[in-house]
Amino acid sequence: MSTAHKRGPKGLARETGFAQFMIDGSQRMAAVNLNESPLGSLMRRKDKSGSAYLSIEEFNAGERLRADFTAGMLMQRVSSNWSAAVSSGRRGAPDALANLTDHALAARQRMEKAIAALGPELSGVAIDICCYLKGLEQVEMERQWPVRSGKLMLKTALATLARHYNPPVAARGQGIRHWGGEGYRPVIGG
């Protein structure tokens, strides 16, 4: 991934990189803002041994969670919905699920499965940092965690998420197939 530095609006530094994505079975290049997600800065950080703090699998798992969150249209609105017709008299969303596309509904289902895999202990930190793009310090303050504990909780959540998205494949013929010993045959009804 190559990078370039630019100044965005309000003078904020923007580090642009180019990444390859698989879209509809073909590889495509896209420009990405590496400073948009807190995972990008964690990915560039090094641990004590000099290797990246987050593995590529953990980074991709967090970005996949964010992609499903975005595609599932799960971000709350903070303003009025002026797209609804005034004459229809319906500005609320009692039938919001009926208006979701198949793509958005599938993204929500993937998001639910990922959250279930994380469990209640790790799902909150993953959603806050990966989806709402909150910083580690902000999450630690909101949850009243000790300083620098958010990084460890996030790393654990991302490792769990990476296992969820890419489950290890057991080699054929390995592992326990039954509890009986060699030559054991169960007796049924007798």
C-alpha positions as CSV (number, residue, x, y, z in Angstrom):
1,M,0.0,0.0,0.0
2,S,1.4,3.3,-1.0
3,T,0.7,6.5,0.9
4,A,0.5,10.2,0.3
5,H,0.0,13.1,2.8
6,K,-2.6,15.9,2.2
7,R,-4.3,18.5,4.3
8,G,-8.0,18.0,4.5
9,P,-10.7,20.5,5.6
10,K,-9.9,22.3,8.8
11,G,-6.2,21.6,8.3
12,L,-6.5,17.9,9.5
13,A,-3.8,15.6,8.2
14,R,-5.0,13.0,5.8
15,E,-2.9,10.1,4.9
16,T,-4.1,8.6,1.6
17,G,-3.2,5.0,0.6
18,F,-4.3,2.7,-2.2
19,A,-5.7,-0.7,-1.4
20,Q,-6.9,-3.6,-3.5
21,F,-10.5,-4.8,-2.9
22,M,-12.3,-7.8,-4.3
23,I,-15.6,-6.5,-5.8
24,D,-17.9,-8.8,-7.7
25,G,-15.0,-11.3,-8.3
26,S,-12.5,-8.8,-9.6
27,Q,-9.6,-6.9,-8.0
28,R,-10.1,-3.2,-7.9
29,M,-7.9,-0.4,-6.5
30,A,-9.4,2.3,-4.3
31,A,-8.0,5.3,-2.5
32,V,-8.5,5.1,1.3
33,N,-7.9,7.6,4.1
34,L,-5.6,5.7,6.5
35,N,-6.4,8.2,9.4
36,E,-10.1,7.8,9.2
37,S,-10.3,4.7,11.3
38,P,-8.5,4.2,14.7
39,L,-7.5,0.8,13.4
40,G,-5.3,2.4,10.7
41,S,-3.1,4.1,13.3
42,L,-3.0,0.9,15.4
43,M,-2.0,-1.1,12.3
44,R,1.0,1.2,11.8
45,R,2.0,1.0,15.5
46,K,4.7,-1.4,16.4
47,D,4.9,-3.7,19.5
48,K,8.0,-4.4,21.6
49,S,9.4,-6.9,19.1
50,G,9.0,-4.4,16.2
51,S,6.2,-6.1,14.4
52,A,2.8,-4.5,13.7
53,Y,0.5,-4.3,16.8
54,L,-2.5,-5.5,14.8
55,S,-2.2,-8.4,12.3
56,I,-3.6,-7.9,8.8
57,E,-6.4,-10.4,9.7
58,E,-7.4,-8.4,12.8
59,F,-7.3,-5.2,10.8
60,N,-9.4,-6.7,8.0
61,A,-11.9,-8.1,10.5
62,G,-12.4,-4.7,12.1
63,E,-12.9,-3.1,8.7
64,R,-15.3,-5.8,7.6
65,L,-17.4,-5.2,10.7
66,R,-17.4,-1.5,9.8
67,A,-18.4,-2.2,6.2
68,D,-21.3,-4.3,7.4
69,F,-22.3,-1.6,9.9
70,T,-22.3,1.0,7.1
71,A,-24.0,-1.2,4.5
72,G,-26.7,-2.2,7.0
73,M,-27.5,1.5,7.6
74,L,-27.1,1.1,11.3
75,M,-25.8,4.6,12.0
76,Q,-28.3,6.7,14.0
77,R,-29.7,9.8,12.4
78,V,-28.9,13.1,14.2
79,S,-31.2,15.3,12.1
80,S,-34.7,15.3,10.7
81,N,-35.7,13.1,7.9
82,W,-36.8,15.4,5.1
83,S,-36.8,12.8,2.4
84,A,-40.2,11.5,3.4
85,A,-43.0,13.1,1.5
86,V,-44.9,15.7,3.5
87,S,-48.2,14.8,2.0
88,S,-47.9,11.1,2.9
89,G,-48.1,12.0,6.6
90,R,-45.4,9.3,7.4
91,R,-42.2,10.7,8.6
92,G,-41.5,8.0,11.2
93,A,-40.1,4.6,10.4
94,P,-42.6,2.0,11.7
95,D,-42.0,0.0,8.5
96,A,-38.3,0.7,8.2
97,L,-37.4,-3.0,7.8
98,A,-39.7,-3.3,4.8
99,N,-37.8,-0.5,3.0
100,L,-34.3,-2.1,3.5
101,T,-32.7,-3.5,0.4
102,D,-31.5,-7.2,0.4
103,H,-27.9,-5.9,0.6
104,A,-28.6,-3.9,3.7
105,L,-30.6,-6.7,5.3
106,A,-27.8,-9.2,4.6
107,A,-25.3,-6.8,6.1
108,R,-27.4,-6.5,9.3
109,Q,-27.6,-10.3,9.6
110,R,-23.8,-10.6,9.2
111,M,-23.4,-7.9,11.8
112,E,-25.7,-9.8,14.2
113,K,-23.7,-12.9,13.8
114,A,-20.4,-11.1,14.4
115,I,-21.8,-9.4,17.5
116,A,-23.0,-12.8,18.8
117,A,-19.5,-14.3,18.2
118,L,-17.9,-11.4,20.2
119,G,-20.3,-11.7,23.1
120,P,-21.4,-8.9,25.4
121,E,-18.0,-8.4,26.8
122,L,-16.2,-7.5,23.6
123,S,-18.9,-6.4,21.2
124,G,-19.2,-2.9,22.7
125,V,-15.5,-2.0,22.3
126,A,-15.5,-3.3,18.8
127,I,-18.6,-1.4,17.8
128,D,-17.4,1.8,19.4
129,I,-13.9,1.8,17.8
130,C,-14.6,0.0,14.5
131,C,-18.0,1.3,13.6
132,Y,-18.4,4.7,15.5
133,L,-14.7,5.4,15.0
134,K,-14.2,6.5,18.6
135,G,-10.6,6.8,19.9
136,L,-9.2,4.4,22.5
137,E,-8.9,7.1,25.1
138,Q,-12.5,8.2,24.6
139,V,-13.7,4.5,25.0
140,E,-11.6,4.1,28.1
141,M,-13.1,7.3,29.7
142,E,-16.7,6.4,28.8
143,R,-16.3,2.9,30.2
144,Q,-14.2,4.0,33.2
145,W,-11.4,1.5,32.3
146,P,-7.8,1.9,33.4
147,V,-5.5,3.8,31.0
148,R,-4.2,1.6,28.1
149,S,-6.7,-1.2,28.8
150,G,-8.8,-0.4,25.7
151,K,-6.0,-1.4,23.4
152,L,-5.8,-4.8,24.9
153,M,-9.6,-5.2,24.9
154,L,-9.8,-4.1,21.3
155,K,-7.0,-6.5,20.3
156,T,-8.8,-9.4,21.9
157,A,-12.1,-8.4,20.2
158,L,-10.4,-8.2,16.8
159,A,-8.7,-11.6,17.3
160,T,-12.1,-13.1,18.1
161,L,-13.7,-11.4,15.2
162,A,-10.9,-12.6,12.8
163,R,-11.6,-16.2,14.0
164,H,-15.3,-15.6,13.4
165,Y,-14.8,-14.4,9.8
166,N,-12.0,-16.9,9.0
167,P,-12.6,-20.0,11.0
168,P,-9.7,-22.4,11.1
169,V,-10.1,-25.4,8.8
170,A,-9.5,-28.7,10.5
171,A,-7.4,-31.1,8.4
172,R,-9.3,-34.2,7.3
173,G,-8.7,-37.2,9.4
174,Q,-7.5,-35.2,12.4
175,G,-9.2,-34.7,15.7
176,I,-11.5,-36.9,17.8
177,R,-14.3,-38.6,15.8
178,H,-15.6,-40.8,18.7
179,W,-14.9,-41.5,22.3
180,G,-14.5,-45.3,22.0
181,G,-11.2,-47.0,22.0
182,E,-9.6,-49.0,19.1
183,G,-12.1,-51.6,17.8
184,Y,-15.0,-50.2,19.9
185,R,-18.5,-50.8,18.5
186,P,-21.5,-49.5,20.3
187,V,-24.3,-51.9,21.2
188,I,-27.8,-50.6,20.5
189,G,-30.8,-52.0,22.3
190,G,-29.3,-54.8,24.2
